[in-house]
Amino acid sequence: MPDMADISRETKRREAGFTLIEVLIAIVILSVGLLSLAQMMALATRSNALSGRMTSSTALAREQLERLKAVPFYSNPAVRARNPLLQDGGDVDAGGGNYVRFYDADGQPVAAGNALYEVRWQITRVNAPGLPLEMLEIRVRCLPAAGMSSQFAIIGEARFTTYRTASVG
């Protein structure tokens, strides 16, 4: 039969709390959980920034497309020549000339060296001039500007295509 001293020691041992090993295991488990949470936060922040840049890219491409659609396009070649914005040309894959614009992170026009976004467009006559229905194909592409720092290099790109018929005049 256990004596009173043994029972007293056993009770004190149970009331002593956590052992050092138990505390270390708890710290390791907690640390792994916190590190995982920190990685998820970093990934969420990067994904959110990418989403914002892709939204801006789409908005800039759409804005340029709407600008080109708003320009008058007439079937009369003499009238059409007065508006250089809708002249055939440009290349959405190469860019250059009067068919490219550069924008900063806020969507403001800037010089090529300071740009975050590059918007290119291409205008192609779909049928021969003089036919009863003249049509233009307008293609717009927004992509990361050349020479961008690597953190902004992954923007994604936006491409839009529309068709436009000539007004009589």
Backbone bond lengths (Angstrom), bond angles and torsions (degrees), N, CA, C in turn:
res aa  C-N    CA-C-N  psi(-1)  N-CA   C-N-CA  omega(-1)  CA-C   N-CA-C  phi
1 M - - - 1.415 - - 1.531 110.43 -
2 P 1.347 116.20 133.15 1.465 117.33 -179.27 1.514 111.15 -70.52
3 D 1.301 112.64 140.65 1.462 115.76 178.91 1.526 109.61 -86.56
4 M 1.295 116.21 174.05 1.449 123.21 -174.41 1.526 111.86 -64.72
5 A 1.298 119.53 -32.91 1.466 123.06 -179.35 1.519 110.48 -67.41
6 D 1.354 117.35 -40.35 1.466 120.48 178.66 1.527 110.93 -64.97
7 I 1.291 117.08 -41.18 1.469 121.04 179.84 1.521 109.98 -65.41
8 S 1.297 117.61 -39.99 1.460 122.04 179.56 1.529 110.93 -64.09
9 R 1.366 116.57 -43.43 1.476 119.69 178.52 1.531 111.30 -64.39
10 E 1.315 116.72 -40.97 1.472 121.53 -179.68 1.527 110.23 -64.04
11 T 1.293 118.38 -40.66 1.457 122.66 179.24 1.521 110.44 -65.30
12 K 1.338 117.50 -43.16 1.467 120.86 179.16 1.526 111.10 -63.92
13 R 1.336 117.19 -36.97 1.459 120.50 -179.32 1.540 109.86 -65.48
14 R 1.332 117.62 -40.94 1.458 121.29 179.41 1.528 111.35 -68.02
15 E 1.286 118.66 -30.98 1.456 122.63 -178.68 1.524 112.50 -88.25
16 A 1.308 118.87 -1.18 1.461 122.07 -175.67 1.527 112.61 -69.32
17 G 1.353 121.17 -24.35 1.458 123.05 179.27 1.515 111.53 105.68
18 F 1.346 115.37 -152.95 1.462 121.23 -177.09 1.513 111.25 -80.19
19 T 1.309 115.03 148.79 1.463 119.17 173.53 1.519 108.06 -85.59
20 L 1.308 117.01 167.66 1.462 122.37 -179.64 1.531 111.00 -61.81
21 I 1.301 118.00 -39.66 1.466 122.16 179.36 1.529 110.28 -63.05
22 E 1.312 117.20 -43.26 1.464 120.56 179.38 1.531 111.16 -62.67
23 V 1.316 116.80 -40.00 1.465 120.92 178.33 1.524 110.48 -65.31
24 L 1.339 118.23 -43.37 1.467 121.51 179.42 1.526 111.54 -63.30
25 I 1.318 117.39 -42.15 1.468 120.76 178.39 1.530 110.24 -63.55
26 A 1.309 117.32 -41.50 1.466 120.85 178.47 1.528 110.94 -63.27
27 I 1.335 117.32 -40.35 1.468 121.28 178.88 1.524 110.66 -64.75
28 V 1.326 118.00 -42.21 1.470 121.68 179.10 1.528 110.26 -62.66
29 I 1.317 117.09 -46.41 1.466 120.58 -179.97 1.526 110.63 -62.33
30 L 1.298 117.43 -43.78 1.458 121.83 178.76 1.528 111.26 -64.08
31 S 1.331 117.34 -40.78 1.468 121.65 179.52 1.523 111.32 -63.41
32 V 1.329 117.01 -44.06 1.469 120.37 178.50 1.530 109.97 -61.04
33 G 1.296 117.07 -42.65 1.460 120.85 178.73 1.519 112.29 -63.36
34 L 1.330 117.46 -43.32 1.465 120.84 179.86 1.525 111.90 -67.85
35 L 1.327 117.87 -38.30 1.466 120.52 177.06 1.526 110.99 -64.62
36 S 1.310 116.96 -40.34 1.466 120.45 176.99 1.521 110.62 -62.72
37 L 1.304 116.67 -41.99 1.455 121.13 178.53 1.530 111.00 -63.76
38 A 1.326 117.32 -40.69 1.466 120.91 178.74 1.528 110.88 -63.55
39 Q 1.328 117.78 -40.69 1.463 120.70 177.80 1.526 110.87 -64.36
40 M 1.311 116.60 -40.75 1.460 119.66 178.61 1.525 111.17 -64.31
41 M 1.311 117.75 -37.92 1.466 121.23 178.32 1.525 110.80 -65.25
42 A 1.334 116.86 -42.70 1.463 120.48 178.75 1.529 110.58 -63.40
43 L 1.311 117.21 -43.26 1.461 121.38 178.57 1.528 110.83 -63.96
44 A 1.301 117.42 -41.66 1.464 121.05 178.84 1.525 111.04 -63.84
45 T 1.326 117.31 -39.07 1.462 121.16 178.60 1.519 110.91 -64.56
46 R 1.337 117.29 -45.52 1.472 120.79 178.41 1.528 110.93 -63.33
47 S 1.309 116.78 -42.53 1.467 120.57 -179.87 1.524 111.14 -64.26
48 N 1.303 116.83 -39.16 1.458 121.05 178.29 1.526 110.72 -65.02
49 A 1.327 117.35 -42.24 1.463 120.95 178.47 1.528 110.41 -64.29
50 L 1.328 117.35 -42.68 1.464 121.26 178.29 1.524 110.52 -61.79
51 S 1.306 116.51 -42.55 1.460 120.76 178.88 1.527 110.87 -60.66
52 G 1.316 116.72 -42.33 1.465 120.65 178.05 1.517 112.27 -63.22
53 R 1.340 116.86 -41.56 1.469 120.21 179.09 1.526 111.19 -67.74
54 M 1.331 116.84 -37.62 1.466 119.46 178.06 1.529 110.82 -66.89
55 T 1.314 116.91 -37.14 1.461 120.66 176.85 1.521 110.34 -64.62
56 S 1.325 117.34 -43.12 1.465 120.86 177.81 1.519 111.02 -63.33
57 S 1.327 116.66 -41.80 1.459 121.58 178.92 1.527 110.54 -59.81
58 T 1.305 116.51 -45.38 1.463 121.19 179.09 1.526 110.87 -64.48
59 A 1.313 117.25 -42.28 1.466 121.18 -179.55 1.523 111.22 -64.13
60 L 1.331 117.71 -41.18 1.463 120.42 179.67 1.524 111.32 -66.43
61 A 1.326 117.25 -42.02 1.465 120.21 178.19 1.526 110.22 -64.15
62 R 1.314 116.87 -44.31 1.464 121.12 179.86 1.532 110.50 -63.47
63 E 1.327 116.89 -40.18 1.465 120.66 179.61 1.525 110.94 -62.36
64 Q 1.335 117.59 -43.99 1.465 120.48 179.11 1.527 110.46 -65.22
65 L 1.311 117.14 -40.28 1.461 121.03 177.98 1.529 110.37 -61.15
66 E 1.314 117.02 -44.94 1.467 120.60 179.10 1.527 111.10 -64.80
67 R 1.331 116.86 -37.35 1.457 120.94 177.40 1.531 110.48 -60.57
68 L 1.341 115.84 -45.05 1.462 119.99 -179.10 1.532 111.43 -70.03
69 K 1.313 117.33 -33.53 1.464 120.06 177.95 1.529 111.60 -70.18
70 A 1.318 117.46 -26.40 1.461 121.36 -177.64 1.525 112.87 -79.68
71 V 1.331 117.49 -15.99 1.464 121.16 -178.53 1.529 108.91 -73.61
72 P 1.336 118.34 133.00 1.466 120.05 178.55 1.534 111.54 -61.06
73 F 1.322 116.74 136.76 1.465 123.12 178.83 1.524 107.21 -129.36
74 Y 1.337 116.02 109.95 1.459 121.19 -174.95 1.514 111.13 -107.68
75 S 1.340 115.23 154.58 1.461 120.23 179.45 1.524 111.74 -75.46
76 N 1.320 118.03 -22.92 1.461 121.70 179.71 1.531 109.17 -75.47
77 P 1.352 118.29 117.21 1.473 120.59 -177.28 1.527 113.87 -59.90
78 A 1.344 117.99 -32.96 1.464 120.40 -179.89 1.527 110.38 -66.30
79 V 1.314 117.23 -40.47 1.467 121.28 178.87 1.525 109.54 -70.86
80 R 1.315 116.29 -40.89 1.467 120.99 -178.48 1.527 111.41 -63.23
81 A 1.326 117.65 -34.73 1.465 121.44 -177.28 1.522 111.86 -63.97
82 R 1.342 117.24 -22.53 1.464 119.68 179.92 1.521 112.68 -72.58
83 N 1.305 117.34 -14.52 1.464 120.59 -178.38 1.530 109.82 -116.75
84 P 1.329 117.34 98.73 1.467 120.08 -176.00 1.531 114.54 -72.27
85 L 1.328 118.38 -12.14 1.466 119.64 -177.41 1.520 113.62 -64.57
86 L 1.331 117.15 -29.67 1.462 119.59 -176.77 1.527 112.86 -105.72
87 Q 1.319 117.29 23.91 1.462 119.99 175.83 1.523 109.26 -75.07
88 D 1.335 115.32 145.59 1.468 119.62 178.02 1.520 109.96 -57.42
89 G 1.325 116.27 142.70 1.457 120.16 175.13 1.510 111.97 143.64
90 G 1.320 113.52 -174.90 1.453 120.70 -179.12 1.512 111.46 86.96
91 D 1.311 115.54 165.96 1.460 121.74 178.39 1.522 107.74 -153.81
92 V 1.320 116.87 119.57 1.464 119.57 -178.07 1.522 111.78 -70.12
93 D 1.327 117.50 -17.96 1.465 119.90 -179.65 1.524 112.91 -95.32
94 A 1.327 118.63 -20.55 1.466 120.54 -178.95 1.521 112.43 -113.17
95 G 1.301 117.75 -36.17 1.464 120.56 -179.88 1.515 111.77 70.95
96 G 1.311 116.16 172.73 1.450 121.26 175.74 1.517 112.30 122.07
97 G 1.325 114.08 168.19 1.456 120.92 178.16 1.513 112.27 63.79
98 N 1.329 114.66 -144.09 1.462 120.99 -179.49 1.523 112.60 -86.00
99 Y 1.303 117.39 13.18 1.460 121.53 -175.22 1.529 112.19 -113.10
100 V 1.319 116.95 29.68 1.461 120.51 179.27 1.529 109.43 -148.43
101 R 1.315 116.27 142.81 1.466 122.99 175.58 1.524 108.00 -134.93
102 F 1.334 115.81 152.45 1.465 121.81 -178.65 1.527 109.32 -119.97
103 Y 1.347 115.49 141.88 1.464 120.90 -176.54 1.524 110.46 -135.90
104 D 1.352 115.63 151.12 1.467 120.24 175.70 1.532 109.50 -88.42
105 A 1.324 116.10 -172.71 1.469 121.03 -176.38 1.524 112.52 -63.36
106 D 1.342 117.32 -24.77 1.463 120.95 -179.80 1.520 112.97 -91.83
107 G 1.334 117.04 2.81 1.460 120.84 -179.99 1.513 113.78 82.61
108 Q 1.337 117.21 15.77 1.460 121.20 178.64 1.527 109.69 -91.03
109 P 1.336 118.04 138.76 1.471 120.21 178.66 1.531 110.95 -62.58
110 V 1.327 116.52 136.28 1.466 122.67 179.12 1.524 108.95 -141.27
111 A 1.340 115.23 172.78 1.460 120.55 174.79 1.528 109.28 -70.69
112 A 1.314 116.04 159.42 1.473 121.21 -174.87 1.528 112.73 -55.95
113 G 1.325 118.59 -39.40 1.457 121.26 -176.36 1.519 114.75 -69.04
114 N 1.322 117.34 -21.02 1.469 121.57 -177.79 1.522 112.81 -104.15
115 A 1.312 117.44 10.30 1.463 121.19 -170.54 1.517 112.91 -86.21
116 L 1.310 114.52 147.54 1.458 122.29 170.52 1.528 109.44 -101.99
117 Y 1.335 116.20 -34.06 1.459 121.74 -179.11 1.523 110.00 -120.60
118 E 1.307 115.39 146.24 1.458 122.42 174.41 1.524 106.88 -123.72
119 V 1.325 116.62 123.02 1.463 121.31 179.23 1.525 107.66 -109.80
120 R 1.326 115.69 122.36 1.468 121.69 179.46 1.521 108.68 -117.09
121 W 1.333 116.24 151.47 1.450 118.47 174.57 1.512 110.28 -143.18
122 Q 1.314 113.54 159.98 1.456 121.95 -176.98 1.520 107.64 -138.22
123 I 1.332 115.68 133.47 1.461 120.74 179.18 1.521 107.82 -119.95
124 T 1.312 115.98 125.36 1.460 121.64 -177.47 1.521 109.01 -129.10
125 R 1.327 115.48 131.64 1.460 119.83 175.44 1.524 107.54 -76.66
126 V 1.312 117.01 125.30 1.459 121.55 -174.85 1.521 111.42 -81.01
127 N 1.325 118.90 -33.89 1.457 121.32 178.15 1.517 109.87 -131.11
128 A 1.308 116.42 169.59 1.467 121.32 -175.65 1.523 110.72 -68.51
129 P 1.348 116.46 145.02 1.467 119.81 177.48 1.528 110.42 -61.46
130 G 1.312 116.53 148.08 1.447 121.28 177.19 1.514 114.05 94.08
131 L 1.302 117.95 -14.32 1.457 119.84 176.04 1.524 108.45 -71.12
132 P 1.334 117.27 158.32 1.466 118.69 -177.27 1.529 113.99 -57.02
133 L 1.313 116.80 -32.54 1.463 119.28 -178.87 1.518 108.58 -122.50
134 E 1.313 116.05 110.47 1.459 119.62 176.42 1.517 108.08 -98.35
135 M 1.318 115.26 141.46 1.457 119.19 -176.18 1.522 109.68 -138.91
136 L 1.318 114.91 143.04 1.459 121.58 174.39 1.521 108.86 -112.53
137 E 1.318 115.22 143.58 1.459 120.49 168.77 1.518 105.76 -103.30
138 I 1.312 116.89 124.72 1.463 121.82 -179.85 1.519 107.42 -114.74
139 R 1.325 115.64 119.74 1.471 121.06 178.97 1.519 108.22 -116.75
140 V 1.318 116.98 134.13 1.465 122.40 -179.43 1.523 108.20 -127.42
141 R 1.323 115.58 140.36 1.468 121.46 178.91 1.523 108.88 -137.79
142 C 1.313 116.95 132.15 1.462 122.14 174.59 1.519 107.38 -116.67
143 L 1.323 116.94 129.29 1.455 121.82 -177.03 1.525 109.88 -144.54
144 P 1.339 117.87 171.66 1.466 119.75 177.53 1.524 110.16 -62.84
145 A 1.312 116.61 139.08 1.460 120.38 178.30 1.524 109.77 -70.17
146 A 1.317 116.18 147.78 1.462 121.13 179.31 1.525 109.58 -63.41
147 G 1.323 116.64 143.15 1.459 121.52 177.36 1.512 114.02 79.98
148 M 1.317 117.36 12.83 1.456 120.14 179.31 1.514 110.94 -71.01
149 S 1.312 117.18 151.43 1.458 119.95 176.12 1.522 109.18 -64.53
150 S 1.319 116.78 153.07 1.465 121.45 -171.98 1.530 113.39 -61.53
151 Q 1.328 118.60 -28.78 1.462 118.89 -178.03 1.524 111.72 -67.71
152 F 1.338 117.53 -23.02 1.458 120.38 178.78 1.519 112.23 -104.47
153 A 1.332 117.70 -1.08 1.460 120.61 -174.32 1.521 112.36 -64.58
154 I 1.295 117.54 -25.06 1.461 119.19 179.49 1.519 107.87 -99.25
155 I 1.291 115.97 92.15 1.450 120.99 178.52 1.520 109.21 -108.51
156 G 1.292 116.06 -33.78 1.450 119.31 -167.47 1.507 105.94 87.72
157 E 1.277 116.82 165.27 1.448 118.46 -179.56 1.510 109.48 -131.16
158 A 1.311 114.26 159.68 1.460 120.86 178.47 1.516 107.82 -120.82
159 R 1.318 116.73 135.23 1.467 122.43 177.14 1.522 108.54 -128.40
160 F 1.325 115.01 134.08 1.459 120.82 176.35 1.516 108.63 -133.88
161 T 1.318 116.23 146.80 1.460 122.50 175.69 1.519 107.88 -134.37
162 T 1.332 116.11 137.45 1.460 120.73 175.51 1.522 108.22 -141.87
163 Y 1.313 115.69 165.39 1.461 121.78 177.59 1.512 108.47 -122.37
164 R 1.322 114.85 147.28 1.452 121.20 -173.11 1.513 108.77 -136.44
165 T 1.310 119.21 129.37 1.462 121.71 176.56 1.521 109.31 -98.55
166 A 1.331 114.97 153.99 1.461 120.57 -177.63 1.520 110.65 -80.56
167 S 1.320 114.62 145.16 1.456 120.76 171.60 1.523 107.49 -84.98
168 V 1.293 117.72 151.43 1.462 120.68 178.42 1.515 107.65 -75.40
169 G 1.321 115.00 134.03 1.462 116.97 177.93 1.480 113.31 152.86
